[in-house]
Amino acid sequence: MLLLRSPFSSGRGACDFDNFFDEMTRGSLLPYWRDADHNSFNFSDTIGEIINDESKYAIQLDVSHFKPEDLKIELNGRELKVEGSQETRTEHSYSKRSFSKMVLLPEDVDVAALKSAISNEGKLQIEAPKSSNNSRVIPINRVTNH
């Protein structure tokens, strides 16, 4: 369903036609990328929110401008790469939007347990637990001389 807004409405005192479509679609299960401002090309130079505590390492990215099929996550050793790319073609125009983010995971991250999920709001969460501390105390036993 394509929703059109009047270019003459300002948000304050919007025309009844705009309000009708807002009310009609409120609470419906529309994909998160439907509401994204696809005219905005403002991407942050930062990776997003990073959590690095004693139990896990997690990254959250706002990818609301991209459909899940436009995203790719690669892991090469400890190098985590997240990419998004989309192309739009019409009869008179062509546009391409893409991003690439790379993070070097800390040594204590269990890369084999890395997982990802995307929310209905377009937040991509990538996380892995920290490796358990494999160090242990080795007791020293006394032996009697033979």
N, CA, C and O atoms as CSV, one atom per row, in Angstrom:
chain,resi,resn,atom,element,x,y,z
A,1,MET,N,N,0.838,-1.154,0.000
A,1,MET,CA,C,0.000,0.000,0.000
A,1,MET,C,C,0.895,1.233,0.000
A,1,MET,O,O,1.807,1.320,0.823
A,2,LEU,N,N,0.671,2.159,-0.868
A,2,LEU,CA,C,1.446,3.388,-0.960
A,2,LEU,C,C,0.674,4.487,-0.265
A,2,LEU,O,O,-0.487,4.741,-0.586
A,3,LEU,N,N,1.318,5.138,0.686
A,3,LEU,CA,C,0.678,6.237,1.403
A,3,LEU,C,C,1.272,7.547,0.928
A,3,LEU,O,O,2.490,7.728,0.909
A,4,LEU,N,N,0.404,8.441,0.553
A,4,LEU,CA,C,0.849,9.744,0.061
A,4,LEU,C,C,0.494,10.813,1.071
A,4,LEU,O,O,-0.579,10.788,1.673
A,5,ARG,N,N,1.392,11.734,1.247
A,5,ARG,CA,C,1.149,12.879,2.124
A,5,ARG,C,C,1.044,14.124,1.250
A,5,ARG,O,O,1.711,14.248,0.223
A,6,SER,N,N,0.211,15.014,1.679
A,6,SER,CA,C,0.084,16.277,0.986
A,6,SER,C,C,1.348,17.087,1.197
A,6,SER,O,O,1.772,17.260,2.340
A,7,PRO,N,N,1.968,17.592,0.132
A,7,PRO,CA,C,3.164,18.420,0.318
A,7,PRO,C,C,2.848,19.751,0.985
A,7,PRO,O,O,3.757,20.492,1.360
A,8,PHE,N,N,1.562,20.056,1.134
A,8,PHE,CA,C,1.165,21.334,1.707
A,8,PHE,C,C,0.844,21.224,3.189
A,8,PHE,O,O,0.573,22.235,3.837
A,9,SER,N,N,0.871,20.009,3.736
A,9,SER,CA,C,0.606,19.885,5.170
A,9,SER,C,C,1.920,19.998,5.925
A,9,SER,O,O,2.965,19.563,5.441
A,10,SER,N,N,1.861,20.581,7.104
A,10,SER,CA,C,3.089,20.848,7.850
A,10,SER,C,C,3.228,19.988,9.097
A,10,SER,O,O,4.162,20.198,9.870
A,11,GLY,N,N,2.356,19.049,9.318
A,11,GLY,CA,C,2.420,18.284,10.560
A,11,GLY,C,C,1.490,18.893,11.591
A,11,GLY,O,O,0.718,18.180,12.233
A,12,ARG,N,N,1.558,20.217,11.757
A,12,ARG,CA,C,0.614,20.923,12.625
A,12,ARG,C,C,-0.582,21.280,11.768
A,12,ARG,O,O,-0.444,21.959,10.750
A,13,GLY,N,N,-1.754,20.825,12.175
A,13,GLY,CA,C,-2.949,21.145,11.409
A,13,GLY,C,C,-2.958,20.452,10.064
A,13,GLY,O,O,-3.437,21.019,9.082
A,14,ALA,N,N,-2.438,19.231,9.997
A,14,ALA,CA,C,-2.404,18.497,8.743
A,14,ALA,C,C,-3.829,18.289,8.249
A,14,ALA,O,O,-4.776,18.258,9.035
A,15,CYS,N,N,-3.962,18.151,6.969
A,15,CYS,CA,C,-5.297,18.019,6.397
A,15,CYS,C,C,-5.923,16.695,6.825
A,15,CYS,O,O,-5.219,15.755,7.193
A,16,ASP,N,N,-7.251,16.631,6.774
A,16,ASP,CA,C,-7.979,15.441,7.223
A,16,ASP,C,C,-7.610,14.207,6.414
A,16,ASP,O,O,-7.663,13.094,6.936
A,17,PHE,N,N,-7.241,14.379,5.161
A,17,PHE,CA,C,-6.854,13.259,4.315
A,17,PHE,C,C,-5.619,12.548,4.880
A,17,PHE,O,O,-5.578,11.319,4.926
A,18,ASP,N,N,-4.610,13.321,5.311
A,18,ASP,CA,C,-3.417,12.737,5.922
A,18,ASP,C,C,-3.769,12.021,7.220
A,18,ASP,O,O,-3.290,10.913,7.465
A,19,ASN,N,N,-4.592,12.636,8.046
A,19,ASN,CA,C,-4.987,12.028,9.307
A,19,ASN,C,C,-5.765,10.740,9.082
A,19,ASN,O,O,-5.627,9.793,9.856
A,20,PHE,N,N,-6.569,10.693,8.049
A,20,PHE,CA,C,-7.325,9.489,7.723
A,20,PHE,C,C,-6.390,8.311,7.484
A,20,PHE,O,O,-6.616,7.227,8.023
A,21,PHE,N,N,-5.341,8.505,6.681
A,21,PHE,CA,C,-4.415,7.418,6.394
A,21,PHE,C,C,-3.582,7.053,7.620
A,21,PHE,O,O,-3.266,5.881,7.822
A,22,ASP,N,N,-3.223,8.042,8.440
A,22,ASP,CA,C,-2.491,7.743,9.667
A,22,ASP,C,C,-3.320,6.859,10.589
A,22,ASP,O,O,-2.822,5.870,11.126
A,23,GLU,N,N,-4.587,7.221,10.768
A,23,GLU,CA,C,-5.461,6.438,11.633
A,23,GLU,C,C,-5.734,5.055,11.048
A,23,GLU,O,O,-5.808,4.069,11.781
A,24,MET,N,N,-5.880,4.986,9.749
A,24,MET,CA,C,-6.191,3.719,9.093
A,24,MET,C,C,-5.035,2.723,9.228
A,24,MET,O,O,-5.278,1.522,9.350
A,25,THR,N,N,-3.787,3.195,9.210
A,25,THR,CA,C,-2.635,2.295,9.228
A,25,THR,C,C,-2.007,2.145,10.604
A,25,THR,O,O,-1.104,1.325,10.768
A,26,ARG,N,N,-2.447,2.902,11.595
A,26,ARG,CA,C,-1.866,2.823,12.936
A,26,ARG,C,C,-2.105,1.428,13.509
A,26,ARG,O,O,-3.227,0.922,13.490
A,27,GLY,N,N,-1.050,0.821,14.013
A,27,GLY,CA,C,-1.173,-0.483,14.636
A,27,GLY,C,C,-1.171,-1.651,13.661
A,27,GLY,O,O,-1.201,-2.808,14.082
A,28,SER,N,N,-1.137,-1.367,12.382
A,28,SER,CA,C,-1.096,-2.476,11.430
A,28,SER,C,C,0.323,-3.002,11.325
A,28,SER,O,O,1.269,-2.337,11.746
A,29,LEU,N,N,0.468,-4.160,10.779
A,29,LEU,CA,C,1.769,-4.821,10.720
A,29,LEU,C,C,2.488,-4.481,9.423
A,29,LEU,O,O,2.714,-5.348,8.579
A,30,LEU,N,N,2.833,-3.246,9.278
A,30,LEU,CA,C,3.576,-2.815,8.104
A,30,LEU,C,C,5.062,-2.944,8.394
A,30,LEU,O,O,5.470,-2.762,9.540
A,31,PRO,N,N,5.873,-3.246,7.412
A,31,PRO,CA,C,7.319,-3.395,7.656
A,31,PRO,C,C,7.938,-2.076,8.111
A,31,PRO,O,O,7.483,-0.992,7.745
A,32,TYR,N,N,8.997,-2.204,8.924
A,32,TYR,CA,C,9.625,-1.026,9.512
A,32,TYR,C,C,10.180,-0.078,8.461
A,32,TYR,O,O,10.208,1.131,8.694
A,33,TRP,N,N,10.628,-0.583,7.304
A,33,TRP,CA,C,11.236,0.300,6.313
A,33,TRP,C,C,10.210,1.160,5.595
A,33,TRP,O,O,10.587,2.074,4.861
A,34,ARG,N,N,8.918,0.892,5.787
A,34,ARG,CA,C,7.867,1.695,5.176
A,34,ARG,C,C,7.920,3.130,5.702
A,34,ARG,O,O,7.715,4.075,4.941
A,35,ASP,N,N,8.195,3.301,7.006
A,35,ASP,CA,C,8.181,4.634,7.611
A,35,ASP,C,C,9.519,5.350,7.537
A,35,ASP,O,O,9.606,6.516,7.924
A,36,ALA,N,N,10.559,4.695,7.055
A,36,ALA,CA,C,11.879,5.333,6.983
A,36,ALA,C,C,11.853,6.473,5.972
A,36,ALA,O,O,11.152,6.414,4.961
A,37,ASP,N,N,12.621,7.495,6.263
A,37,ASP,CA,C,12.749,8.617,5.339
A,37,ASP,C,C,13.754,8.224,4.265
A,37,ASP,O,O,14.962,8.338,4.474
A,38,HIS,N,N,13.272,7.770,3.132
A,38,HIS,CA,C,14.143,7.270,2.077
A,38,HIS,C,C,14.832,8.391,1.293
A,38,HIS,O,O,15.629,8.120,0.395
A,39,ASN,N,N,14.532,9.620,1.624
A,39,ASN,CA,C,15.237,10.737,1.005
A,39,ASN,C,C,16.446,11.155,1.830
A,39,ASN,O,O,17.251,11.973,1.385
A,40,SER,N,N,16.574,10.604,3.018
A,40,SER,CA,C,17.682,10.951,3.893
A,40,SER,C,C,18.870,10.042,3.618
A,40,SER,O,O,18.740,8.818,3.632
A,41,PHE,N,N,20.011,10.634,3.371
A,41,PHE,CA,C,21.233,9.877,3.135
A,41,PHE,C,C,22.220,10.098,4.267
A,41,PHE,O,O,23.426,9.932,4.083
A,42,ASN,N,N,21.723,10.469,5.424
A,42,ASN,CA,C,22.574,10.778,6.562
A,42,ASN,C,C,22.887,9.500,7.332
A,42,ASN,O,O,22.029,8.971,8.039
A,43,PHE,N,N,24.119,9.003,7.195
A,43,PHE,CA,C,24.562,7.837,7.945
A,43,PHE,C,C,25.669,8.259,8.882
A,43,PHE,O,O,26.526,9.072,8.537
A,44,SER,N,N,25.637,7.705,10.046
A,44,SER,CA,C,26.638,8.042,11.048
A,44,SER,C,C,27.960,7.358,10.727
A,44,SER,O,O,27.982,6.285,10.124
A,45,ASP,N,N,29.060,7.986,11.132
A,45,ASP,CA,C,30.370,7.366,10.975
A,45,ASP,C,C,30.651,6.369,12.091
A,45,ASP,O,O,31.638,5.635,12.038
A,46,THR,N,N,29.796,6.341,13.088
A,46,THR,CA,C,30.003,5.406,14.189
A,46,THR,C,C,29.300,4.094,13.895
A,46,THR,O,O,28.430,4.030,13.026
A,47,ILE,N,N,29.670,3.062,14.606
A,47,ILE,CA,C,29.109,1.737,14.376
A,47,ILE,C,C,27.721,1.607,14.986
A,47,ILE,O,O,26.952,0.748,14.553
A,48,GLY,N,N,27.381,2.397,15.940
A,48,GLY,CA,C,26.110,2.276,16.639
A,48,GLY,C,C,26.380,2.021,18.106
A,48,GLY,O,O,27.480,2.285,18.592
A,49,GLU,N,N,25.391,1.513,18.810
A,49,GLU,CA,C,25.562,1.227,20.230
A,49,GLU,C,C,26.347,-0.063,20.409
A,49,GLU,O,O,26.016,-1.082,19.802
A,50,ILE,N,N,27.385,-0.026,21.239
A,50,ILE,CA,C,28.208,-1.195,21.507
A,50,ILE,C,C,28.153,-1.499,23.001
A,50,ILE,O,O,28.332,-0.614,23.837
A,51,ILE,N,N,27.902,-2.761,23.317
A,51,ILE,CA,C,27.941,-3.233,24.704
A,51,ILE,C,C,29.095,-4.217,24.800
A,51,ILE,O,O,29.142,-5.206,24.069
A,52,ASN,N,N,30.019,-3.942,25.702
A,52,ASN,CA,C,31.168,-4.817,25.898
A,52,ASN,C,C,31.361,-4.987,27.402
A,52,ASN,O,O,32.157,-4.283,28.023
A,53,ASP,N,N,30.616,-5.937,27.977
A,53,ASP,CA,C,30.741,-6.174,29.405
A,53,ASP,C,C,31.323,-7.555,29.663
A,53,ASP,O,O,31.799,-8.204,28.732
A,54,GLU,N,N,31.295,-8.014,30.907
A,54,GLU,CA,C,31.938,-9.285,31.236
A,54,GLU,C,C,31.200,-10.496,30.680
A,54,GLU,O,O,31.789,-11.573,30.587
A,55,SER,N,N,29.930,-10.354,30.309
A,55,SER,CA,C,29.171,-11.516,29.840
A,55,SER,C,C,28.956,-11.567,28.332
A,55,SER,O,O,28.800,-12.653,27.773
A,56,LYS,N,N,28.944,-10.399,27.651
A,56,LYS,CA,C,28.675,-10.421,26.210
A,56,LYS,C,C,29.263,-9.203,25.502
A,56,LYS,O,O,29.630,-8.204,26.119
A,57,TYR,N,N,29.333,-9.337,24.181
A,57,TYR,CA,C,29.709,-8.243,23.289
A,57,TYR,C,C,28.543,-8.089,22.313
A,57,TYR,O,O,28.144,-9.063,21.675
A,58,ALA,N,N,27.995,-6.888,22.189
A,58,ALA,CA,C,26.828,-6.680,21.329
A,58,ALA,C,C,26.950,-5.352,20.593
A,58,ALA,O,O,27.491,-4.375,21.112
A,59,ILE,N,N,26.436,-5.345,19.382
A,59,ILE,CA,C,26.403,-4.149,18.539
A,59,ILE,C,C,24.971,-3.968,18.066
A,59,ILE,O,O,24.313,-4.929,17.669
A,60,GLN,N,N,24.492,-2.733,18.111
A,60,GLN,CA,C,23.165,-2.444,17.578
A,60,GLN,C,C,23.295,-1.356,16.523
A,60,GLN,O,O,23.881,-0.302,16.770
A,61,LEU,N,N,22.742,-1.623,15.349
A,61,LEU,CA,C,22.783,-0.678,14.231
A,61,LEU,C,C,21.374,-0.322,13.797
A,61,LEU,O,O,20.486,-1.174,13.788
A,62,ASP,N,N,21.168,0.933,13.439
A,62,ASP,CA,C,19.897,1.346,12.846
A,62,ASP,C,C,19.991,1.101,11.342
A,62,ASP,O,O,20.698,1.817,10.632
A,63,VAL,N,N,19.282,0.096,10.867
A,63,VAL,CA,C,19.281,-0.234,9.438
A,63,VAL,C,C,17.869,-0.090,8.869
A,63,VAL,O,O,17.487,-0.803,7.941
A,64,SER,N,N,17.100,0.843,9.439
A,64,SER,CA,C,15.694,0.983,9.072
A,64,SER,C,C,15.483,1.412,7.621
A,64,SER,O,O,14.366,1.316,7.113
A,65,HIS,N,N,16.522,1.879,6.953
A,65,HIS,CA,C,16.389,2.256,5.547
A,65,HIS,C,C,16.519,1.050,4.623
A,65,HIS,O,O,16.322,1.170,3.414
A,66,PHE,N,N,16.848,-0.109,5.184
A,66,PHE,CA,C,17.141,-1.291,4.371
A,66,PHE,C,C,16.218,-2.447,4.734
A,66,PHE,O,O,15.884,-2.650,5.901
A,67,LYS,N,N,15.818,-3.188,3.730
A,67,LYS,CA,C,15.074,-4.425,3.949
A,67,LYS,C,C,16.068,-5.494,4.396
A,67,LYS,O,O,17.254,-5.398,4.080
A,68,PRO,N,N,15.607,-6.506,5.124
A,68,PRO,CA,C,16.535,-7.556,5.568
A,68,PRO,C,C,17.300,-8.216,4.428
A,68,PRO,O,O,18.462,-8.581,4.601
A,69,GLU,N,N,16.681,-8.372,3.283
A,69,GLU,CA,C,17.367,-8.999,2.154
A,69,GLU,C,C,18.422,-8.090,1.526
A,69,GLU,O,O,19.204,-8.545,0.691
A,70,ASP,N,N,18.456,-6.811,1.913
A,70,ASP,CA,C,19.476,-5.877,1.429
A,70,ASP,C,C,20.717,-5.859,2.324
A,70,ASP,O,O,21.673,-5.137,2.040
A,71,LEU,N,N,20.708,-6.647,3.401
A,71,LEU,CA,C,21.788,-6.639,4.386
A,71,LEU,C,C,22.621,-7.907,4.303
A,71,LEU,O,O,22.131,-8.964,3.906
A,72,LYS,N,N,23.901,-7.786,4.686
A,72,LYS,CA,C,24.803,-8.935,4.721
A,72,LYS,C,C,25.738,-8.768,5.910
A,72,LYS,O,O,26.267,-7.684,6.155
A,73,ILE,N,N,25.936,-9.882,6.659
A,73,ILE,CA,C,26.863,-9.907,7.786
A,73,ILE,C,C,27.902,-10.973,7.488
A,73,ILE,O,O,27.563,-12.122,7.205
A,74,GLU,N,N,29.174,-10.586,7.552
A,74,GLU,CA,C,30.279,-11.524,7.311
A,74,GLU,C,C,31.204,-11.541,8.509
A,74,GLU,O,O,31.429,-10.516,9.152
A,75,LEU,N,N,31.743,-12.724,8.804
A,75,LEU,CA,C,32.738,-12.862,9.858
A,75,LEU,C,C,33.955,-13.540,9.261
A,75,LEU,O,O,33.874,-14.668,8.773
A,76,ASN,N,N,35.087,-12.847,9.301
A,76,ASN,CA,C,36.342,-13.382,8.793
A,76,ASN,C,C,37.344,-13.330,9.943
A,76,ASN,O,O,37.919,-12.281,10.234
A,77,GLY,N,N,37.542,-14.471,10.587
A,77,GLY,CA,C,38.367,-14.484,11.786
A,77,GLY,C,C,37.664,-13.721,12.888
A,77,GLY,O,O,36.597,-14.139,13.336
A,78,ARG,N,N,38.231,-12.614,13.339
A,78,ARG,CA,C,37.606,-11.764,14.350
A,78,ARG,C,C,37.059,-10.474,13.730
A,78,ARG,O,O,36.551,-9.608,14.442
A,79,GLU,N,N,37.162,-10.349,12.425
A,79,GLU,CA,C,36.682,-9.154,11.734
A,79,GLU,C,C,35.218,-9.340,11.332
A,79,GLU,O,O,34.884,-10.198,10.516
A,80,LEU,N,N,34.364,-8.518,11.922
A,80,LEU,CA,C,32.926,-8.550,11.648
A,80,LEU,C,C,32.591,-7.408,10.694
A,80,LEU,O,O,32.912,-6.251,10.965
A,81,LYS,N,N,31.947,-7.734,9.582
A,81,LYS,CA,C,31.600,-6.726,8.586
A,81,LYS,C,C,30.096,-6.777,8.334
A,81,LYS,O,O,29.531,-7.843,8.089
A,82,VAL,N,N,29.456,-5.607,8.397
A,82,VAL,CA,C,28.024,-5.475,8.130
A,82,VAL,C,C,27.878,-4.555,6.933
A,82,VAL,O,O,28.413,-3.446,6.924
A,83,GLU,N,N,27.155,-5.016,5.926
A,83,GLU,CA,C,26.955,-4.228,4.710
A,83,GLU,C,C,25.477,-4.169,4.359
A,83,GLU,O,O,24.716,-5.101,4.619
A,84,GLY,N,N,25.101,-3.063,3.768
A,84,GLY,CA,C,23.752,-2.889,3.250
A,84,GLY,C,C,23.829,-2.197,1.912
A,84,GLY,O,O,24.622,-1.275,1.720
A,85,SER,N,N,22.997,-2.646,0.983
A,85,SER,CA,C,22.994,-2.041,-0.345
A,85,SER,C,C,21.604,-2.168,-0.954
A,85,SER,O,O,20.976,-3.224,-0.880
A,86,GLN,N,N,21.137,-1.097,-1.548
A,86,GLN,CA,C,19.850,-1.125,-2.241
A,86,GLN,C,C,19.903,-0.220,-3.460
A,86,GLN,O,O,20.570,0.814,-3.463
A,87,GLU,N,N,19.201,-0.626,-4.468
A,87,GLU,CA,C,19.116,0.151,-5.704
A,87,GLU,C,C,17.655,0.370,-6.048
A,87,GLU,O,O,16.814,-0.507,-5.850
A,88,THR,N,N,17.369,1.546,-6.562
A,88,THR,CA,C,16.024,1.880,-6.991
A,88,THR,C,C,16.100,2.424,-8.407
A,88,THR,O,O,16.833,3.374,-8.681
A,89,ARG,N,N,15.346,1.823,-9.291
A,89,ARG,CA,C,15.290,2.276,-10.685
A,89,ARG,C,C,13.850,2.618,-11.048
A,89,ARG,O,O,12.910,1.885,-10.740
A,90,THR,N,N,13.719,3.737,-11.701
A,90,THR,CA,C,12.436,4.095,-12.293
A,90,THR,C,C,12.713,4.427,-13.749
A,90,THR,O,O,13.844,4.317,-14.222
A,91,GLU,N,N,11.696,4.821,-14.432
A,91,GLU,CA,C,11.862,5.143,-15.842
A,91,GLU,C,C,12.849,6.297,-16.056
A,91,GLU,O,O,13.573,6.327,-17.051
A,92,HIS,N,N,12.868,7.247,-15.110
A,92,HIS,CA,C,13.689,8.443,-15.291
A,92,HIS,C,C,14.784,8.626,-14.248
A,92,HIS,O,O,15.482,9.640,-14.260
A,93,SER,N,N,14.944,7.666,-13.352
A,93,SER,CA,C,15.955,7.883,-12.328
A,93,SER,C,C,16.553,6.560,-11.849
A,93,SER,O,O,16.013,5.478,-12.080
A,94,TYR,N,N,17.686,6.700,-11.174
A,94,TYR,CA,C,18.374,5.563,-10.571
A,94,TYR,C,C,19.029,6.063,-9.295
A,94,TYR,O,O,19.679,7.109,-9.290
A,95,SER,N,N,18.858,5.325,-8.231
A,95,SER,CA,C,19.550,5.700,-6.998
A,95,SER,C,C,20.097,4.437,-6.340
A,95,SER,O,O,19.520,3.354,-6.443
A,96,LYS,N,N,21.220,4.612,-5.665
A,96,LYS,CA,C,21.851,3.516,-4.954
A,96,LYS,C,C,22.274,4.029,-3.596
A,96,LYS,O,O,22.845,5.113,-3.477
A,97,ARG,N,N,21.990,3.241,-2.574
A,97,ARG,CA,C,22.346,3.581,-1.204
A,97,ARG,C,C,23.076,2.375,-0.637
A,97,ARG,O,O,22.636,1.238,-0.809
A,98,SER,N,N,24.191,2.624,0.039
A,98,SER,CA,C,24.933,1.507,0.625
A,98,SER,C,C,25.725,1.987,1.829
A,98,SER,O,O,26.002,3.177,1.978
A,99,PHE,N,N,26.083,1.037,2.686
A,99,PHE,CA,C,26.965,1.322,3.803
A,99,PHE,C,C,27.774,0.067,4.087
A,99,PHE,O,O,27.389,-1.038,3.704
A,100,SER,N,N,28.886,0.250,4.756
A,100,SER,CA,C,29.728,-0.858,5.182
A,100,SER,C,C,30.350,-0.466,6.518
A,100,SER,O,O,30.960,0.596,6.638
A,101,LYS,N,N,30.194,-1.322,7.514
A,101,LYS,CA,C,30.758,-1.094,8.840
A,101,LYS,C,C,31.596,-2.312,9.203
A,101,LYS,O,O,31.184,-3.448,8.968
A,102,MET,N,N,32.781,-2.073,9.779
A,102,MET,CA,C,33.668,-3.168,10.162
A,102,MET,C,C,34.084,-2.971,11.609
A,102,MET,O,O,34.380,-1.858,12.041
A,103,VAL,N,N,34.102,-4.095,12.364
A,103,VAL,CA,C,34.509,-4.079,13.759
A,103,VAL,C,C,35.440,-5.261,13.982
A,103,VAL,O,O,35.178,-6.365,13.504
A,104,LEU,N,N,36.517,-5.031,14.704
A,104,LEU,CA,C,37.396,-6.111,15.109
A,104,LEU,C,C,36.941,-6.562,16.496
A,104,LEU,O,O,37.018,-5.808,17.466
A,105,LEU,N,N,36.467,-7.801,16.569
A,105,LEU,CA,C,35.922,-8.315,17.827
A,105,LEU,C,C,37.043,-8.559,18.838
A,105,LEU,O,O,38.135,-8.980,18.458
A,106,PRO,N,N,36.784,-8.300,20.108
A,106,PRO,CA,C,37.787,-8.555,21.144
A,106,PRO,C,C,38.143,-10.038,21.214
A,106,PRO,O,O,37.373,-10.897,20.783
A,107,GLU,N,N,39.308,-10.319,21.759
A,107,GLU,CA,C,39.817,-11.699,21.847
A,107,GLU,C,C,38.936,-12.607,22.684
A,107,GLU,O,O,38.865,-13.806,22.416
A,108,ASP,N,N,38.262,-12.066,23.693
A,108,ASP,CA,C,37.474,-12.922,24.586
A,108,ASP,C,C,36.041,-13.164,24.115
A,108,ASP,O,O,35.236,-13.713,24.867
A,109,VAL,N,N,35.705,-12.765,22.886
A,109,VAL,CA,C,34.372,-13.009,22.331
A,109,VAL,C,C,34.340,-14.397,21.701
A,109,VAL,O,O,35.249,-14.776,20.962
A,110,ASP,N,N,33.277,-15.154,22.002
A,110,ASP,CA,C,33.084,-16.488,21.435
A,110,ASP,C,C,32.470,-16.330,20.042
A,110,ASP,O,O,31.247,-16.281,19.908
A,111,VAL,N,N,33.309,-16.251,19.009
A,111,VAL,CA,C,32.819,-15.986,17.650
A,111,VAL,C,C,31.951,-17.116,17.117
A,111,VAL,O,O,31.124,-16.884,16.236
A,112,ALA,N,N,32.116,-18.332,17.627
A,112,ALA,CA,C,31.295,-19.454,17.176
A,112,ALA,C,C,29.842,-19.286,17.615
A,112,ALA,O,O,28.947,-19.872,17.007
A,113,ALA,N,N,29.597,-18.508,18.642
A,113,ALA,CA,C,28.243,-18.307,19.163
A,113,ALA,C,C,27.626,-16.984,18.688
A,113,ALA,O,O,26.595,-16.571,19.218
A,114,LEU,N,N,28.224,-16.324,17.718
A,114,LEU,CA,C,27.720,-15.047,17.211
A,114,LEU,C,C,26.337,-15.244,16.600
A,114,LEU,O,O,26.114,-16.197,15.854
A,115,LYS,N,N,25.408,-14.340,16.917
A,115,LYS,CA,C,24.057,-14.414,16.355
A,115,LYS,C,C,23.558,-13.001,16.072
A,115,LYS,O,O,24.068,-12.024,16.620
A,116,SER,N,N,22.554,-12.913,15.209
A,116,SER,CA,C,21.991,-11.609,14.867
A,116,SER,C,C,20.474,-11.701,14.813
A,116,SER,O,O,19.902,-12.772,14.614
A,117,ALA,N,N,19.837,-10.544,14.997
A,117,ALA,CA,C,18.378,-10.440,14.917
A,117,ALA,C,C,18.045,-9.016,14.517
A,117,ALA,O,O,18.800,-8.087,14.804
A,118,ILE,N,N,16.906,-8.848,13.849
A,118,ILE,CA,C,16.458,-7.515,13.460
A,118,ILE,C,C,15.073,-7.281,14.046
A,118,ILE,O,O,14.205,-8.150,13.975
A,119,SER,N,N,14.872,-6.104,14.625
A,119,SER,CA,C,13.594,-5.776,15.263
A,119,SER,C,C,12.626,-5.204,14.243
A,119,SER,O,O,12.998,-4.906,13.109
A,120,ASN,N,N,11.382,-5.056,14.665
A,120,ASN,CA,C,10.364,-4.459,13.799
A,120,ASN,C,C,10.643,-2.989,13.521
A,120,ASN,O,O,10.101,-2.429,12.569
A,121,GLU,N,N,11.486,-2.353,14.342
A,121,GLU,CA,C,11.843,-0.945,14.154
A,121,GLU,C,C,13.083,-0.784,13.281
A,121,GLU,O,O,13.514,0.343,13.036
A,122,GLY,N,N,13.664,-1.881,12.808
A,122,GLY,CA,C,14.840,-1.794,11.947
A,122,GLY,C,C,16.152,-1.699,12.695
A,122,GLY,O,O,17.139,-1.210,12.146
A,123,LYS,N,N,16.186,-2.153,13.926
A,123,LYS,CA,C,17.426,-2.187,14.705
A,123,LYS,C,C,18.039,-3.578,14.546
A,123,LYS,O,O,17.417,-4.582,14.894
A,124,LEU,N,N,19.253,-3.627,14.020
A,124,LEU,CA,C,19.977,-4.877,13.846
A,124,LEU,C,C,20.847,-5.097,15.071
A,124,LEU,O,O,21.688,-4.258,15.395
A,125,GLN,N,N,20.652,-6.215,15.753
A,125,GLN,CA,C,21.414,-6.553,16.950
A,125,GLN,C,C,22.302,-7.749,16.616
A,125,GLN,O,O,21.813,-8.789,16.174
A,126,ILE,N,N,23.599,-7.596,16.828
A,126,ILE,CA,C,24.569,-8.675,16.638
A,126,ILE,C,C,25.255,-8.872,17.976
A,126,ILE,O,O,25.783,-7.922,18.554
A,127,GLU,N,N,25.249,-10.116,18.474
A,127,GLU,CA,C,25.857,-10.327,19.788
A,127,GLU,C,C,26.469,-11.716,19.911
A,127,GLU,O,O,26.114,-12.651,19.194
A,128,ALA,N,N,27.385,-11.806,20.831
A,128,ALA,CA,C,28.051,-13.072,21.146
A,128,ALA,C,C,28.431,-13.044,22.613
A,128,ALA,O,O,28.782,-11.993,23.151
A,129,PRO,N,N,28.361,-14.208,23.266
A,129,PRO,CA,C,28.802,-14.246,24.662
A,129,PRO,C,C,30.319,-14.178,24.736
A,129,PRO,O,O,31.023,-14.467,23.768
A,130,LYS,N,N,30.793,-13.796,25.888
A,130,LYS,CA,C,32.231,-13.810,26.113
A,130,LYS,C,C,32.647,-15.254,26.378
A,130,LYS,O,O,31.898,-16.028,26.973
A,131,SER,N,N,33.830,-15.600,25.935
A,131,SER,CA,C,34.360,-16.933,26.191
A,131,SER,C,C,34.550,-17.094,27.688
A,131,SER,O,O,34.963,-16.165,28.382
A,132,SER,N,N,34.244,-18.276,28.168
A,132,SER,CA,C,34.445,-18.512,29.591
A,132,SER,C,C,35.941,-18.547,29.873
A,132,SER,O,O,36.746,-18.941,29.029
A,133,ASN,N,N,36.277,-18.137,31.048
A,133,ASN,CA,C,37.677,-18.116,31.431
A,133,ASN,C,C,38.149,-19.556,31.596
A,133,ASN,O,O,37.720,-20.238,32.526
A,134,ASN,N,N,39.013,-20.024,30.724
A,134,ASN,CA,C,39.464,-21.408,30.734
A,134,ASN,C,C,40.671,-21.629,31.634
A,134,ASN,O,O,41.247,-22.716,31.646
A,135,SER,N,N,41.050,-20.621,32.375
A,135,SER,CA,C,42.199,-20.821,33.260
A,135,SER,C,C,41.743,-21.541,34.520
A,135,SER,O,O,40.606,-21.383,34.965
A,136,ARG,N,N,42.629,-22.321,35.078
A,136,ARG,CA,C,42.320,-23.017,36.319
A,136,ARG,C,C,43.594,-23.143,37.136
A,136,ARG,O,O,44.705,-23.076,36.612
A,137,VAL,N,N,43.406,-23.322,38.395
A,137,VAL,CA,C,44.531,-23.498,39.305
A,137,VAL,C,C,44.904,-24.971,39.288
A,137,VAL,O,O,44.039,-25.836,39.429
A,138,ILE,N,N,46.168,-25.254,39.118
A,138,ILE,CA,C,46.661,-26.631,39.106
A,138,ILE,C,C,47.369,-26.866,40.437
A,138,ILE,O,O,48.366,-26.212,40.745
A,139,PRO,N,N,46.850,-27.795,41.213
A,139,PRO,CA,C,47.460,-28.037,42.532
A,139,PRO,C,C,48.816,-28.717,42.397
A,139,PRO,O,O,49.064,-29.466,41.452
A,140,ILE,N,N,49.671,-28.443,43.347
A,140,ILE,CA,C,50.987,-29.072,43.406
A,140,ILE,C,C,50.928,-30.134,44.494
A,140,ILE,O,O,50.711,-29.828,45.666
A,141,ASN,N,N,51.120,-31.364,44.100
A,141,ASN,CA,C,51.081,-32.483,45.040
A,141,ASN,C,C,52.486,-32.820,45.514
A,141,ASN,O,O,53.445,-32.734,44.747
A,142,ARG,N,N,52.602,-33.199,46.765
A,142,ARG,CA,C,53.882,-33.645,47.310
A,142,ARG,C,C,54.033,-35.130,47.004
A,142,ARG,O,O,53.094,-35.916,47.133
A,143,VAL,N,N,55.229,-35.479,46.602
A,143,VAL,CA,C,55.532,-36.878,46.387
A,143,VAL,C,C,56.658,-37.271,47.352
A,143,VAL,O,O,57.541,-36.468,47.651
A,144,THR,N,N,56.612,-38.479,47.816
A,144,THR,CA,C,57.677,-38.948,48.699
A,144,THR,C,C,58.809,-39.477,47.847
A,144,THR,O,O,58.584,-39.997,46.755
A,145,ASN,N,N,60.015,-39.347,48.340
A,145,ASN,CA,C,61.184,-39.836,47.587
A,145,ASN,C,C,61.143,-41.349,47.530
A,145,ASN,O,O,60.785,-42.013,48.502
A,146,HIS,N,N,61.503,-41.869,46.411
A,146,HIS,CA,C,61.489,-43.336,46.225
A,146,HIS,C,C,62.741,-43.927,46.715
A,146,HIS,O,O,62.918,-45.143,46.645
